[in-house]
Amino acid sequence: MVLIFSSIFVGLNILDLVETKVALANGFIELNPIANFMFSIGFAEIFKAVTTITVLLCFYFLYKINSQLAIGLSFILSIFLSSLVIWNWIQLF
């Protein structure tokens, strides 16, 4: 179950990165100040990879302590990121 949510999380982060790059190329602005800075200096992909791996590691360690909590939080995070990706998609088109 955690592997499924982890795969979904990685996929949604890739979609978010692609959508953000398309949006920035079309004149939109990044509202997250940290991400905006990373895009401005050209480290967006590295930043996204590091944050994604960090979150996955946190969920891995949480799963070792409390598997039900880790699965529940993974589900909530997946719903949140799905909503964000859908919202970004709507804004682009």
N, C-alpha and C positions, 0 to 999 in steps of 0.2 A: 504494500500500500504506500509506504513512504517512497519507494522507488518511482511509483507512478506520479506522486505529487512532486517529487524532485525533478522528474523529466518535464512535467508541465511547467514548473517554475522556471527551468532553464529556457524552455521554448518561449514562454511569455516574455522573459527578459530579452531574448533575441529579437522578438517582434517589437518590443518597446524601443529597443535601440534603433532598429530599422525605421520605425515610424518617426522617431525623434529626428533622425538624420534627414528624412524626407521632409518633415515639417520645417526644420531649420533651413533647408534648401529652398523652401517655398515662402520664406519670410516670416515664419512663426518664431516665437522666442521660447526658450526653456525657462520655466518658472522656478525650477529648483536651482538655487544659487550655487550649490556645490557642483551639480551636473553641468550647469551653464559654464562655470569656470573650467571644468574638465574638457568640455567641447571646445572652448575658446583656445585652449593650449594644445588640443589634439590628442588628449589622453582618454577620450570617451570610452573606447573599447576596453582599454585596460581597467579603467574605473569600474565599468559595468561587470567585467569578468571578476575582479577582486571582490566587489560587493556581493555578487551572486555566489561565489565560492564561500565567502564568509557566512552568508545566511545558511547555505547548505550545511556547512560544518556545525553551526549553532543548532540546526535542527537534528543533525546526527547525534550530537552530544545530549540534546534534550530527549531524543528517542531512547538513549541508553538509560536515562533517569526515569522518564515517564512516557511510555510509548503512546498512550491515548492522548495526552496533552499535545505531543508532537504532531500526531495525525490531525487532531482538531485544528491546531494553529496552521498547519500546512494547508488544510482545506480552506480556512478563512483567508489566508494569504493568496491562495490560488484564485479565489473568487474576487478578491480585491484587485489583483493584477489583471484578471480577465476583464473586469469592469474598466480598468484604466486603459487597456489596449483597445477595447471596443469604443470607449469615449474618444481616444485619440484618433481612431479610424474615422469616426463620425465627423470630427473636426476637420480632418484632411479633405473629406469629400463632401 
